[in-house]
Amino acid sequence: MERCPCCMARLTGAVVCPRCQADLGSVISSEQYAQHWLVHAVRFWSEREPKLATLALTKSLNLKRTPAALVFCNFIICRQVQEVVALLTQKKISEAKHRLHALRELQPDNELLRQLQGFTRSLLVE
């Protein structure tokens, strides 16, 4: 963290803001936990555990939306959308629906995921 979220003073790694005396320990701790979960997400992905990677990345993003986490999020979404489409072509609609739900937790406002979810729903109706 470069600036105090309370008064925008420049920080030099202190846990207490030198200007407003705000205790930044919890904020710094949440940033560290966000990094911790991002590392786990990458590890799970490399171990071919996409469900665990998605869960870990969701935890990381809920703590702090870092540029690295957002890039990894987009990467996972691109890869998993391909998997969801493959599951749909294999008529494994229920599994595709569950994967899609996990992806929507990562990025609820993603237009591609929204459209794919609508398509999946239409397949369930048919």
N, CA, C and O atoms as CSV, one atom per row, in Angstrom:
chain,resi,resn,atom,element,x,y,z
A,1,MET,N,N,0.849,-1.158,0.000
A,1,MET,CA,C,0.000,0.000,0.000
A,1,MET,C,C,0.904,1.234,0.000
A,1,MET,O,O,1.813,1.366,0.820
A,2,GLU,N,N,0.630,2.112,-0.929
A,2,GLU,CA,C,1.457,3.305,-1.069
A,2,GLU,C,C,0.891,4.515,-0.352
A,2,GLU,O,O,1.637,5.394,0.079
A,3,ARG,N,N,-0.458,4.562,-0.221
A,3,ARG,CA,C,-1.103,5.709,0.415
A,3,ARG,C,C,-2.110,5.246,1.454
A,3,ARG,O,O,-2.704,4.174,1.335
A,4,CYS,N,N,-2.285,6.055,2.450
A,4,CYS,CA,C,-3.261,5.783,3.501
A,4,CYS,C,C,-4.665,5.893,2.890
A,4,CYS,O,O,-4.965,6.886,2.229
A,5,PRO,N,N,-5.528,4.894,3.100
A,5,PRO,CA,C,-6.877,4.975,2.552
A,5,PRO,C,C,-7.743,6.030,3.253
A,5,PRO,O,O,-8.794,6.407,2.734
A,6,CYS,N,N,-7.317,6.501,4.412
A,6,CYS,CA,C,-8.090,7.510,5.156
A,6,CYS,C,C,-7.758,8.941,4.726
A,6,CYS,O,O,-8.655,9.745,4.472
A,7,CYS,N,N,-6.464,9.249,4.648
A,7,CYS,CA,C,-6.074,10.642,4.375
A,7,CYS,C,C,-5.195,10.804,3.135
A,7,CYS,O,O,-4.814,11.920,2.782
A,8,MET,N,N,-4.878,9.701,2.480
A,8,MET,CA,C,-4.075,9.684,1.256
A,8,MET,C,C,-2.623,10.119,1.459
A,8,MET,O,O,-1.947,10.487,0.497
A,9,ALA,N,N,-2.143,10.080,2.692
A,9,ALA,CA,C,-0.737,10.393,2.953
A,9,ALA,C,C,0.136,9.283,2.380
A,9,ALA,O,O,-0.266,8.120,2.342
A,10,ARG,N,N,1.325,9.653,1.940
A,10,ARG,CA,C,2.269,8.646,1.462
A,10,ARG,C,C,2.714,7.781,2.633
A,10,ARG,O,O,2.954,8.274,3.735
A,11,LEU,N,N,2.818,6.480,2.370
A,11,LEU,CA,C,3.230,5.549,3.426
A,11,LEU,C,C,4.601,4.984,3.090
A,11,LEU,O,O,4.973,4.859,1.923
A,12,THR,N,N,5.325,4.653,4.112
A,12,THR,CA,C,6.661,4.076,3.936
A,12,THR,C,C,6.731,2.709,4.596
A,12,THR,O,O,7.768,2.337,5.145
A,13,GLY,N,N,5.636,1.959,4.549
A,13,GLY,CA,C,5.612,0.636,5.138
A,13,GLY,C,C,5.169,0.614,6.589
A,13,GLY,O,O,5.194,-0.438,7.226
A,14,ALA,N,N,4.768,1.748,7.115
A,14,ALA,CA,C,4.331,1.815,8.512
A,14,ALA,C,C,2.954,1.196,8.676
A,14,ALA,O,O,2.138,1.214,7.755
A,15,VAL,N,N,2.701,0.645,9.865
A,15,VAL,CA,C,1.402,0.054,10.167
A,15,VAL,C,C,0.439,1.131,10.661
A,15,VAL,O,O,-0.776,0.935,10.636
A,16,VAL,N,N,0.967,2.253,11.103
A,16,VAL,CA,C,0.154,3.390,11.537
A,16,VAL,C,C,0.488,4.565,10.622
A,16,VAL,O,O,1.656,4.868,10.380
A,17,CYS,N,N,-0.554,5.219,10.120
A,17,CYS,CA,C,-0.341,6.359,9.226
A,17,CYS,C,C,0.358,7.494,9.976
A,17,CYS,O,O,-0.073,7.875,11.064
A,18,PRO,N,N,1.435,8.037,9.400
A,18,PRO,CA,C,2.169,9.108,10.085
A,18,PRO,C,C,1.363,10.412,10.175
A,18,PRO,O,O,1.631,11.247,11.039
A,19,ARG,N,N,0.378,10.588,9.284
A,19,ARG,CA,C,-0.391,11.834,9.303
A,19,ARG,C,C,-1.630,11.729,10.195
A,19,ARG,O,O,-1.792,12.522,11.123
A,20,CYS,N,N,-2.505,10.755,9.920
A,20,CYS,CA,C,-3.788,10.693,10.641
A,20,CYS,C,C,-3.812,9.655,11.754
A,20,CYS,O,O,-4.797,9.548,12.485
A,21,GLN,N,N,-2.739,8.895,11.885
A,21,GLN,CA,C,-2.597,7.876,12.938
A,21,GLN,C,C,-3.572,6.707,12.793
A,21,GLN,O,O,-3.841,6.003,13.766
A,22,ALA,N,N,-4.101,6.497,11.594
A,22,ALA,CA,C,-4.994,5.356,11.360
A,22,ALA,C,C,-4.199,4.057,11.461
A,22,ALA,O,O,-3.074,3.960,10.971
A,23,ASP,N,N,-4.803,3.069,12.103
A,23,ASP,CA,C,-4.181,1.751,12.215
A,23,ASP,C,C,-4.438,1.004,10.904
A,23,ASP,O,O,-5.583,0.694,10.578
A,24,LEU,N,N,-3.393,0.723,10.172
A,24,LEU,CA,C,-3.511,0.100,8.854
A,24,LEU,C,C,-3.203,-1.393,8.893
A,24,LEU,O,O,-3.081,-2.029,7.846
A,25,GLY,N,N,-3.078,-1.950,10.082
A,25,GLY,CA,C,-2.720,-3.357,10.226
A,25,GLY,C,C,-3.687,-4.292,9.518
A,25,GLY,O,O,-3.260,-5.222,8.834
A,26,SER,N,N,-4.982,-4.057,9.674
A,26,SER,CA,C,-5.987,-4.927,9.043
A,26,SER,C,C,-5.933,-4.817,7.522
A,26,SER,O,O,-6.063,-5.818,6.818
A,27,VAL,N,N,-5.742,-3.614,7.023
A,27,VAL,CA,C,-5.670,-3.409,5.574
A,27,VAL,C,C,-4.449,-4.109,5.003
A,27,VAL,O,O,-4.533,-4.791,3.982
A,28,ILE,N,N,-3.343,-3.941,5.653
A,28,ILE,CA,C,-2.105,-4.592,5.201
A,28,ILE,C,C,-2.252,-6.099,5.279
A,28,ILE,O,O,-1.814,-6.820,4.382
A,29,SER,N,N,-2.871,-6.577,6.352
A,29,SER,CA,C,-3.096,-8.015,6.511
A,29,SER,C,C,-3.980,-8.565,5.398
A,29,SER,O,O,-3.713,-9.647,4.877
A,30,SER,N,N,-5.025,-7.837,5.029
A,30,SER,CA,C,-5.910,-8.314,3.959
A,30,SER,C,C,-5.177,-8.350,2.617
A,30,SER,O,O,-5.422,-9.239,1.802
A,31,GLU,N,N,-4.285,-7.396,2.387
A,31,GLU,CA,C,-3.480,-7.421,1.157
A,31,GLU,C,C,-2.589,-8.662,1.125
A,31,GLU,O,O,-2.426,-9.298,0.084
A,32,GLN,N,N,-2.019,-8.992,2.276
A,32,GLN,CA,C,-1.159,-10.171,2.347
A,32,GLN,C,C,-1.962,-11.454,2.128
A,32,GLN,O,O,-1.493,-12.372,1.455
A,33,TYR,N,N,-3.169,-11.519,2.693
A,33,TYR,CA,C,-4.026,-12.691,2.477
A,33,TYR,C,C,-4.472,-12.790,1.009
A,33,TYR,O,O,-4.583,-13.886,0.460
A,34,ALA,N,N,-4.721,-11.646,0.393
A,34,ALA,CA,C,-5.083,-11.656,-1.030
A,34,ALA,C,C,-3.951,-12.254,-1.856
A,34,ALA,O,O,-4.193,-13.061,-2.754
A,35,GLN,N,N,-2.724,-11.864,-1.558
A,35,GLN,CA,C,-1.558,-12.417,-2.256
A,35,GLN,C,C,-1.417,-13.903,-1.970
A,35,GLN,O,O,-1.106,-14.685,-2.868
A,36,HIS,N,N,-1.646,-14.294,-0.723
A,36,HIS,CA,C,-1.583,-15.697,-0.318
A,36,HIS,C,C,-2.555,-16.536,-1.167
A,36,HIS,O,O,-2.174,-17.579,-1.696
A,37,TRP,N,N,-3.803,-16.078,-1.293
A,37,TRP,CA,C,-4.800,-16.843,-2.052
A,37,TRP,C,C,-4.507,-16.820,-3.548
A,37,TRP,O,O,-4.815,-17.786,-4.247
A,38,LEU,N,N,-3.920,-15.743,-4.050
A,38,LEU,CA,C,-3.548,-15.699,-5.466
A,38,LEU,C,C,-2.456,-16.733,-5.755
A,38,LEU,O,O,-2.507,-17.423,-6.773
A,39,VAL,N,N,-1.484,-16.837,-4.872
A,39,VAL,CA,C,-0.421,-17.841,-5.038
A,39,VAL,C,C,-1.030,-19.248,-5.052
A,39,VAL,O,O,-0.652,-20.089,-5.867
A,40,HIS,N,N,-1.969,-19.490,-4.146
A,40,HIS,CA,C,-2.636,-20.802,-4.116
A,40,HIS,C,C,-3.431,-21.043,-5.389
A,40,HIS,O,O,-3.441,-22.158,-5.910
A,41,ALA,N,N,-4.089,-20.022,-5.890
A,41,ALA,CA,C,-4.877,-20.170,-7.117
A,41,ALA,C,C,-3.977,-20.579,-8.286
A,41,ALA,O,O,-4.321,-21.473,-9.059
A,42,VAL,N,N,-2.838,-19.929,-8.405
A,42,VAL,CA,C,-1.896,-20.269,-9.487
A,42,VAL,C,C,-1.379,-21.694,-9.298
A,42,VAL,O,O,-1.261,-22.449,-10.262
A,43,ARG,N,N,-1.074,-22.056,-8.056
A,43,ARG,CA,C,-0.588,-23.411,-7.793
A,43,ARG,C,C,-1.657,-24.443,-8.137
A,43,ARG,O,O,-1.359,-25.442,-8.792
A,44,PHE,N,N,-2.897,-24.217,-7.708
A,44,PHE,CA,C,-3.979,-25.153,-8.027
A,44,PHE,C,C,-4.170,-25.268,-9.537
A,44,PHE,O,O,-4.404,-26.358,-10.059
A,45,TRP,N,N,-4.069,-24.139,-10.234
A,45,TRP,CA,C,-4.225,-24.179,-11.697
A,45,TRP,C,C,-3.115,-25.023,-12.322
A,45,TRP,O,O,-3.368,-25.823,-13.223
A,46,SER,N,N,-1.897,-24.842,-11.842
A,46,SER,CA,C,-0.766,-25.595,-12.399
A,46,SER,C,C,-0.881,-27.090,-12.076
A,46,SER,O,O,-0.335,-27.932,-12.789
A,47,GLU,N,N,-1.596,-27.405,-10.993
A,47,GLU,CA,C,-1.822,-28.807,-10.623
A,47,GLU,C,C,-3.084,-29.375,-11.288
A,47,GLU,O,O,-3.534,-30.467,-10.943
A,48,ARG,N,N,-3.642,-28.634,-12.232
A,48,ARG,CA,C,-4.841,-29.042,-12.976
A,48,ARG,C,C,-6.042,-29.263,-12.049
A,48,ARG,O,O,-6.767,-30.253,-12.153
A,49,GLU,N,N,-6.218,-28.313,-11.153
A,49,GLU,CA,C,-7.354,-28.299,-10.233
A,49,GLU,C,C,-8.127,-26.998,-10.451
A,49,GLU,O,O,-8.065,-26.096,-9.615
A,50,PRO,N,N,-8.865,-26.893,-11.582
A,50,PRO,CA,C,-9.515,-25.615,-11.892
A,50,PRO,C,C,-10.566,-25.186,-10.868
A,50,PRO,O,O,-10.736,-23.989,-10.634
A,51,LYS,N,N,-11.268,-26.126,-10.259
A,51,LYS,CA,C,-12.282,-25.748,-9.270
A,51,LYS,C,C,-11.627,-25.104,-8.051
A,51,LYS,O,O,-12.096,-24.078,-7.557
A,52,LEU,N,N,-10.542,-25.709,-7.567
A,52,LEU,CA,C,-9.835,-25.148,-6.423
A,52,LEU,C,C,-9.178,-23.817,-6.782
A,52,LEU,O,O,-9.146,-22.894,-5.967
A,53,ALA,N,N,-8.657,-23.724,-7.998
A,53,ALA,CA,C,-8.044,-22.465,-8.447
A,53,ALA,C,C,-9.076,-21.348,-8.473
A,53,ALA,O,O,-8.797,-20.221,-8.064
A,54,THR,N,N,-10.262,-21.671,-8.955
A,54,THR,CA,C,-11.328,-20.672,-9.026
A,54,THR,C,C,-11.751,-20.227,-7.627
A,54,THR,O,O,-11.956,-19.037,-7.388
A,55,LEU,N,N,-11.879,-21.172,-6.712
A,55,LEU,CA,C,-12.253,-20.821,-5.335
A,55,LEU,C,C,-11.189,-19.949,-4.675
A,55,LEU,O,O,-11.513,-18.952,-4.030
A,56,ALA,N,N,-9.922,-20.322,-4.834
A,56,ALA,CA,C,-8.830,-19.545,-4.235
A,56,ALA,C,C,-8.757,-18.147,-4.847
A,56,ALA,O,O,-8.530,-17.165,-4.140
A,57,LEU,N,N,-8.947,-18.063,-6.149
A,57,LEU,CA,C,-8.900,-16.757,-6.807
A,57,LEU,C,C,-10.070,-15.886,-6.374
A,57,LEU,O,O,-9.917,-14.673,-6.231
A,58,THR,N,N,-11.224,-16.480,-6.167
A,58,THR,CA,C,-12.377,-15.722,-5.667
A,58,THR,C,C,-12.060,-15.118,-4.304
A,58,THR,O,O,-12.386,-13.960,-4.044
A,59,LYS,N,N,-11.426,-15.898,-3.435
A,59,LYS,CA,C,-11.044,-15.381,-2.117
A,59,LYS,C,C,-10.052,-14.223,-2.255
A,59,LYS,O,O,-10.165,-13.209,-1.567
A,60,SER,N,N,-9.087,-14.390,-3.149
A,60,SER,CA,C,-8.092,-13.337,-3.359
A,60,SER,C,C,-8.757,-12.047,-3.849
A,60,SER,O,O,-8.472,-10.963,-3.341
A,61,LEU,N,N,-9.639,-12.175,-4.833
A,61,LEU,CA,C,-10.296,-10.993,-5.391
A,61,LEU,C,C,-11.233,-10.325,-4.389
A,61,LEU,O,O,-11.406,-9.107,-4.419
A,62,ASN,N,N,-11.834,-11.108,-3.510
A,62,ASN,CA,C,-12.706,-10.521,-2.491
A,62,ASN,C,C,-11.917,-9.691,-1.481
A,62,ASN,O,O,-12.449,-8.753,-0.888
A,63,LEU,N,N,-10.642,-10.042,-1.291
A,63,LEU,CA,C,-9.797,-9.292,-0.369
A,63,LEU,C,C,-9.190,-8.063,-1.030
A,63,LEU,O,O,-9.163,-6.984,-0.438
A,64,LYS,N,N,-8.699,-8.228,-2.271
A,64,LYS,CA,C,-8.127,-7.099,-3.008
A,64,LYS,C,C,-8.053,-7.447,-4.485
A,64,LYS,O,O,-7.567,-8.514,-4.858
A,65,ARG,N,N,-8.530,-6.555,-5.304
A,65,ARG,CA,C,-8.543,-6.764,-6.749
A,65,ARG,C,C,-7.239,-6.209,-7.343
A,65,ARG,O,O,-7.210,-5.112,-7.901
A,66,THR,N,N,-6.167,-6.993,-7.206
A,66,THR,CA,C,-4.872,-6.557,-7.727
A,66,THR,C,C,-4.834,-6.762,-9.240
A,66,THR,O,O,-5.583,-7.583,-9.771
A,67,PRO,N,N,-3.980,-6.032,-9.931
A,67,PRO,CA,C,-3.858,-6.233,-11.386
A,67,PRO,C,C,-3.484,-7.681,-11.739
A,67,PRO,O,O,-4.003,-8.235,-12.708
A,68,ALA,N,N,-2.596,-8.285,-10.964
A,68,ALA,CA,C,-2.195,-9.670,-11.251
A,68,ALA,C,C,-3.377,-10.621,-11.092
A,68,ALA,O,O,-3.559,-11.525,-11.908
A,69,ALA,N,N,-4.176,-10.425,-10.051
A,69,ALA,CA,C,-5.336,-11.289,-9.839
A,69,ALA,C,C,-6.366,-11.108,-10.951
A,69,ALA,O,O,-6.993,-12.076,-11.380
A,70,LEU,N,N,-6.540,-9.890,-11.412
A,70,LEU,CA,C,-7.508,-9.637,-12.489
A,70,LEU,C,C,-7.051,-10.257,-13.810
A,70,LEU,O,O,-7.869,-10.786,-14.563
A,71,VAL,N,N,-5.755,-10.194,-14.092
A,71,VAL,CA,C,-5.232,-10.827,-15.299
A,71,VAL,C,C,-5.416,-12.342,-15.216
A,71,VAL,O,O,-5.833,-12.977,-16.185
A,72,PHE,N,N,-5.106,-12.908,-14.068
A,72,PHE,CA,C,-5.275,-14.350,-13.895
A,72,PHE,C,C,-6.752,-14.733,-13.976
A,72,PHE,O,O,-7.093,-15.793,-14.500
A,73,CYS,N,N,-7.608,-13.887,-13.466
A,73,CYS,CA,C,-9.050,-14.113,-13.543
A,73,CYS,C,C,-9.504,-14.190,-15.003
A,73,CYS,O,O,-10.238,-15.105,-15.378
A,74,ASN,N,N,-9.075,-13.244,-15.817
A,74,ASN,CA,C,-9.437,-13.258,-17.239
A,74,ASN,C,C,-8.881,-14.490,-17.941
A,74,ASN,O,O,-9.541,-15.069,-18.803
A,75,PHE,N,N,-7.676,-14.885,-17.572
A,75,PHE,CA,C,-7.079,-16.093,-18.142
A,75,PHE,C,C,-7.925,-17.320,-17.812
A,75,PHE,O,O,-8.241,-18.123,-18.689
A,76,ILE,N,N,-8.290,-17.455,-16.532
A,76,ILE,CA,C,-9.099,-18.606,-16.117
A,76,ILE,C,C,-10.447,-18.600,-16.822
A,76,ILE,O,O,-10.914,-19.643,-17.279
A,77,ILE,N,N,-11.068,-17.443,-16.913
A,77,ILE,CA,C,-12.371,-17.369,-17.581
A,77,ILE,C,C,-12.260,-17.813,-19.026
A,77,ILE,O,O,-13.093,-18.588,-19.496
A,78,CYS,N,N,-11.249,-17.339,-19.740
A,78,CYS,CA,C,-11.075,-17.746,-21.150
A,78,CYS,C,C,-10.913,-19.257,-21.271
A,78,CYS,O,O,-11.539,-19.887,-22.124
A,79,ARG,N,N,-10.080,-19.830,-20.425
A,79,ARG,CA,C,-9.849,-21.279,-20.483
A,79,ARG,C,C,-11.092,-22.062,-20.078
A,79,ARG,O,O,-11.437,-23.057,-20.715
A,80,GLN,N,N,-11.756,-21.621,-19.033
A,80,GLN,CA,C,-12.902,-22.362,-18.529
A,80,GLN,C,C,-14.122,-22.232,-19.442
A,80,GLN,O,O,-14.941,-23.148,-19.506
A,81,VAL,N,N,-14.250,-21.116,-20.142
A,81,VAL,CA,C,-15.341,-20.984,-21.109
A,81,VAL,C,C,-15.198,-22.064,-22.179
A,81,VAL,O,O,-16.191,-22.655,-22.605
A,82,GLN,N,N,-13.980,-22.317,-22.604
A,82,GLN,CA,C,-13.743,-23.390,-23.583
A,82,GLN,C,C,-14.170,-24.736,-23.004
A,82,GLN,O,O,-14.762,-25.556,-23.706
A,83,GLU,N,N,-13.872,-24.961,-21.729
A,83,GLU,CA,C,-14.271,-26.211,-21.071
A,83,GLU,C,C,-15.788,-26.316,-20.956
A,83,GLU,O,O,-16.357,-27.387,-21.167
A,84,VAL,N,N,-16.438,-25.214,-20.624
A,84,VAL,CA,C,-17.903,-25.215,-20.499
A,84,VAL,C,C,-18.544,-25.540,-21.844
A,84,VAL,O,O,-19.485,-26.331,-21.912
A,85,VAL,N,N,-18.041,-24.937,-22.899
A,85,VAL,CA,C,-18.582,-25.222,-24.235
A,85,VAL,C,C,-18.359,-26.687,-24.592
A,85,VAL,O,O,-19.240,-27.323,-25.171
A,86,ALA,N,N,-17.202,-27.224,-24.257
A,86,ALA,CA,C,-16.935,-28.649,-24.518
A,86,ALA,C,C,-17.904,-29.527,-23.742
A,86,ALA,O,O,-18.402,-30.518,-24.276
A,87,LEU,N,N,-18.177,-29.181,-22.500
A,87,LEU,CA,C,-19.141,-29.948,-21.705
A,87,LEU,C,C,-20.541,-29.864,-22.304
A,87,LEU,O,O,-21.279,-30.849,-22.304
A,88,LEU,N,N,-20.901,-28.704,-22.806
A,88,LEU,CA,C,-22.218,-28.556,-23.428
A,88,LEU,C,C,-22.335,-29.407,-24.692
A,88,LEU,O,O,-23.381,-30.003,-24.949
A,89,THR,N,N,-21.265,-29.461,-25.475
A,89,THR,CA,C,-21.320,-30.281,-26.693
A,89,THR,C,C,-21.380,-31.767,-26.359
A,89,THR,O,O,-21.877,-32.571,-27.147
A,90,GLN,N,N,-20.866,-32.123,-25.175
A,90,GLN,CA,C,-20.943,-33.518,-24.733
A,90,GLN,C,C,-22.246,-33.796,-23.980
A,90,GLN,O,O,-22.449,-34.888,-23.450
A,91,LYS,N,N,-23.128,-32.786,-23.941
A,91,LYS,CA,C,-24.424,-32.877,-23.260
A,91,LYS,C,C,-24.287,-33.096,-21.752
A,91,LYS,O,O,-25.157,-33.694,-21.119
A,92,LYS,N,N,-23.191,-32.608,-21.194
A,92,LYS,CA,C,-22.983,-32.633,-19.741
A,92,LYS,C,C,-23.398,-31.268,-19.194
A,92,LYS,O,O,-22.582,-30.506,-18.676
A,93,ILE,N,N,-24.678,-30.992,-19.326
A,93,ILE,CA,C,-25.197,-29.657,-19.055
A,93,ILE,C,C,-25.113,-29.303,-17.573
A,93,ILE,O,O,-24.798,-28.165,-17.227
A,94,SER,N,N,-25.387,-30.252,-16.711
A,94,SER,CA,C,-25.353,-29.976,-15.278
A,94,SER,C,C,-23.943,-29.589,-14.826
A,94,SER,O,O,-23.773,-28.636,-14.065
A,95,GLU,N,N,-22.949,-30.316,-15.286
A,95,GLU,CA,C,-21.562,-29.995,-14.926
A,95,GLU,C,C,-21.146,-28.649,-15.511
A,95,GLU,O,O,-20.453,-27.868,-14.859
A,96,ALA,N,N,-21.569,-28.385,-16.731
A,96,ALA,CA,C,-21.271,-27.094,-17.357
A,96,ALA,C,C,-21.894,-25.962,-16.552
A,96,ALA,O,O,-21.279,-24.914,-16.359
A,97,LYS,N,N,-23.105,-26.180,-16.088
A,97,LYS,CA,C,-23.809,-25.171,-15.295
A,97,LYS,C,C,-23.066,-24.878,-13.998
A,97,LYS,O,O,-22.961,-23.717,-13.600
A,98,HIS,N,N,-22.549,-25.905,-13.331
A,98,HIS,CA,C,-21.807,-25.711,-12.084
A,98,HIS,C,C,-20.505,-24.948,-12.322
A,98,HIS,O,O,-20.149,-24.066,-11.541
A,99,ARG,N,N,-19.806,-25.282,-13.385
A,99,ARG,CA,C,-18.556,-24.557,-13.694
A,99,ARG,C,C,-18.835,-23.102,-14.011
A,99,ARG,O,O,-18.106,-22.201,-13.596
A,100,LEU,N,N,-19.910,-22.894,-14.757
A,100,LEU,CA,C,-20.274,-21.536,-15.139
A,100,LEU,C,C,-20.652,-20.701,-13.914
A,100,LEU,O,O,-20.341,-19.512,-13.841
A,101,HIS,N,N,-21.319,-21.331,-12.964
A,101,HIS,CA,C,-21.684,-20.629,-11.736
A,101,HIS,C,C,-20.430,-20.172,-10.984
A,101,HIS,O,O,-20.378,-19.046,-10.488
A,102,ALA,N,N,-19.433,-21.032,-10.900
A,102,ALA,CA,C,-18.180,-20.669,-10.220
A,102,ALA,C,C,-17.483,-19.516,-10.938
A,102,ALA,O,O,-16.905,-18.639,-10.296
A,103,LEU,N,N,-17.539,-19.517,-12.262
A,103,LEU,CA,C,-16.920,-18.431,-13.028
A,103,LEU,C,C,-17.659,-17.117,-12.808
A,103,LEU,O,O,-17.041,-16.055,-12.737
A,104,ARG,N,N,-18.983,-17.191,-12.701
A,104,ARG,CA,C,-19.762,-15.971,-12.459
A,104,ARG,C,C,-19.433,-15.373,-11.099
A,104,ARG,O,O,-19.556,-14.164,-10.907
A,105,GLU,N,N,-19.011,-16.216,-10.148
A,105,GLU,CA,C,-18.597,-15.698,-8.839
A,105,GLU,C,C,-17.306,-14.883,-8.977
A,105,GLU,O,O,-17.098,-13.904,-8.259
A,106,LEU,N,N,-16.449,-15.298,-9.905
A,106,LEU,CA,C,-15.207,-14.557,-10.133
A,106,LEU,C,C,-15.487,-13.174,-10.708
A,106,LEU,O,O,-14.931,-12.172,-10.259
A,107,GLN,N,N,-16.355,-13.141,-11.704
A,107,GLN,CA,C,-16.608,-11.890,-12.409
A,107,GLN,C,C,-18.089,-11.833,-12.802
A,107,GLN,O,O,-18.442,-12.161,-13.935
A,108,PRO,N,N,-18.953,-11.417,-11.870
A,108,PRO,CA,C,-20.394,-11.447,-12.111
A,108,PRO,C,C,-20.860,-10.588,-13.282
A,108,PRO,O,O,-21.889,-10.880,-13.890
A,109,ASP,N,N,-20.122,-9.541,-13.602
A,109,ASP,CA,C,-20.553,-8.633,-14.664
A,109,ASP,C,C,-19.967,-8.976,-16.032
A,109,ASP,O,O,-20.100,-8.188,-16.969
A,110,ASN,N,N,-19.328,-10.123,-16.164
A,110,ASN,CA,C,-18.718,-10.515,-17.431
A,110,ASN,C,C,-19.814,-10.853,-18.453
A,110,ASN,O,O,-20.632,-11.746,-18.231
A,111,GLU,N,N,-19.811,-10.137,-19.552
A,111,GLU,CA,C,-20.862,-10.288,-20.565
A,111,GLU,C,C,-20.839,-11.669,-21.224
A,111,GLU,O,O,-21.894,-12.260,-21.452
A,112,LEU,N,N,-19.669,-12.177,-21.526
A,112,LEU,CA,C,-19.560,-13.501,-22.146
A,112,LEU,C,C,-20.150,-14.574,-21.235
A,112,LEU,O,O,-20.879,-15.454,-21.692
A,113,LEU,N,N,-19.833,-14.494,-19.954
A,113,LEU,CA,C,-20.362,-15.472,-19.007
A,113,LEU,C,C,-21.875,-15.347,-18.871
A,113,LEU,O,O,-22.573,-16.353,-18.747
A,114,ARG,N,N,-22.378,-14.128,-18.895
A,114,ARG,CA,C,-23.819,-13.911,-18.819
A,114,ARG,C,C,-24.526,-14.540,-20.011
A,114,ARG,O,O,-25.552,-15.201,-19.852
A,115,GLN,N,N,-23.980,-14.334,-21.205
A,115,GLN,CA,C,-24.569,-14.905,-22.414
A,115,GLN,C,C,-24.488,-16.431,-22.409
A,115,GLN,O,O,-25.440,-17.111,-22.790
A,116,LEU,N,N,-23.355,-16.957,-21.978
A,116,LEU,CA,C,-23.193,-18.408,-21.921
A,116,LEU,C,C,-24.157,-19.022,-20.906
A,116,LEU,O,O,-24.668,-20.122,-21.114
A,117,GLN,N,N,-24.398,-18.312,-19.821
A,117,GLN,CA,C,-25.355,-18.804,-18.837
A,117,GLN,C,C,-26.772,-18.827,-19.422
A,117,GLN,O,O,-27.530,-19.765,-19.176
A,118,GLY,N,N,-27.123,-17.808,-20.187
A,118,GLY,CA,C,-28.434,-17.787,-20.841
A,118,GLY,C,C,-28.576,-18.929,-21.830
A,118,GLY,O,O,-29.634,-19.552,-21.920
A,119,PHE,N,N,-27.513,-19.203,-22.571
A,119,PHE,CA,C,-27.528,-20.309,-23.536
A,119,PHE,C,C,-27.680,-21.638,-22.812
A,119,PHE,O,O,-28.427,-22.510,-23.257
A,120,THR,N,N,-26.976,-21.793,-21.701
A,120,THR,CA,C,-27.051,-23.035,-20.916
A,120,THR,C,C,-28.462,-23.224,-20.367
A,120,THR,O,O,-28.986,-24.338,-20.368
A,121,ARG,N,N,-29.074,-22.148,-19.902
A,121,ARG,CA,C,-30.452,-22.235,-19.402
A,121,ARG,C,C,-31.409,-22.679,-20.511
A,121,ARG,O,O,-32.314,-23.481,-20.284
A,122,SER,N,N,-31.192,-22.145,-21.705
A,122,SER,CA,C,-32.087,-22.530,-22.812
A,122,SER,C,C,-31.928,-24.006,-23.157
A,122,SER,O,O,-32.891,-24.658,-23.560
A,123,LEU,N,N,-30.731,-24.529,-23.003
A,123,LEU,CA,C,-30.527,-25.964,-23.239
A,123,LEU,C,C,-31.222,-26.816,-22.179
A,123,LEU,O,O,-31.720,-27.903,-22.473
A,124,LEU,N,N,-31.250,-26.317,-20.951
A,124,LEU,CA,C,-31.925,-27.053,-19.880
A,124,LEU,C,C,-33.438,-27.094,-20.105
A,124,LEU,O,O,-34.097,-28.060,-19.720
A,125,VAL,N,N,-33.986,-26.051,-20.725
A,125,VAL,CA,C,-35.428,-25.994,-20.985
A,125,VAL,C,C,-35.800,-26.981,-22.077
A,125,VAL,O,O,-36.859,-27.607,-22.028
A,126,GLU,N,N,-34.928,-27.116,-23.058
A,126,GLU,CA,C,-35.225,-28.003,-24.200
A,126,GLU,C,C,-35.164,-29.417,-23.839
A,126,GLU,O,O,-35.388,-30.281,-24.687
